[in-house]
Amino acid sequence: MLWKRRLAWSAYGELMNSSQSVFGFRKLPTQYASVVMPFFLSIFMTCIVSLISTLRGVGWQAGIPHVWLGAWAISWLVAFPVLLLVLPLVRRLTSLVVRTA
């Protein structure tokens, strides 16, 4: 049984370390990084913030996953486009504050 786990983890490692694919899908070209990074960032941030604000507003109750997913969906629909628009400004502000090498 242990060898099956090791085999599964080694297959997972090969899949993740592949330079051409991840989880069996071909990787996107480099020029898409400016959209993919805000996409994932907006998913994680809105997920966490909407959970905290939902728990704070409603409290822990029976239907909390349903309420939270609804709040998350709405917040993500707003956050992703806003992040795409604001990211160039944030990069400029960061370059004003952070010294380059």
N, C-alpha and C positions, 0 to 999 in steps of 0.2 A: 504494500500500500504506500509506503514511503517513497518508493521509486517512482510511482505514478505522480506523486506530488512534485518530486524533483524534475521529472520529465515535463510536467505541465509548466512549472516555473521557468525551465530552460527554454521551452517553446515561447513563453510569454516574453522572456528577455530577448530572444532573437527577433521577435515581432517588434518590440519596442526599439531595438537598436538598429533596425533596418534603415538605411538611408533613403530607400525608395518608397516604403510603405509603413503604415501604422494601423494596427488592427485589421490588416488585410485590404486597406484602402490606399490608393496611391496618394502620396503627399502632394500638396498644392505647391505651385511655383512660389518663389520668394516674394514676388510683387504682391501677393495676397496677404502678407503678414500684417500690413497696416489695417486690414479689416478683421482678420482672424483674431489678433490679440485683443482688440476692444470687444469682440464678440464673446470670447471666454471671460474676460474681465467683467463685463456687464452681467453675465450669467452668475458668476460667483458672488459679486458684490450685491446685486439685487436679491439674490437668494438669502444671503445672510442678513442684510438690512431689513428685508420684508419680514423675515421670521422674527427678528427682535421686536420690530414695531407691532407686528400682529400679536405676539405674546404679551407685549406691554399694554396694548389697547384692549384686547379681548380676554387675555388670561388663558391658562391651560384648561381646555375643555374638550368635550368629546369630538367635535367637528373641526378641531384646529387644523389638521392637514388640508382639508378642503378650503377653509378660509384663507390659510397661508398661501396655497397654490394660486388662488384667485388674485390675492394681493401681489404675489410674485410676478404673475403673468402681466398684469397691468404695469407694474413698475419696470419690468424688463422692456416692454414695448416702448416706454418713454426713454429709458436709460441708454439703450443701445444707439439709437440715432443721435441723441444728445452727446454721447461719448465720441461718436465719429466726428461730430462738428467741433467739439471742444478740445480734442486731443492735440491738434496743431498749436493752439494757443498754450496749452499746458506744456508742450515741448519747448516753446519759445520762452515761457516764464522759467522753466527749469534751467534752460541754458543761461539765463540772466543770473541765476542764483548759484549754479554749480560750475566750478572751475573745470575747463577742459584740460586734457593731458598734454 
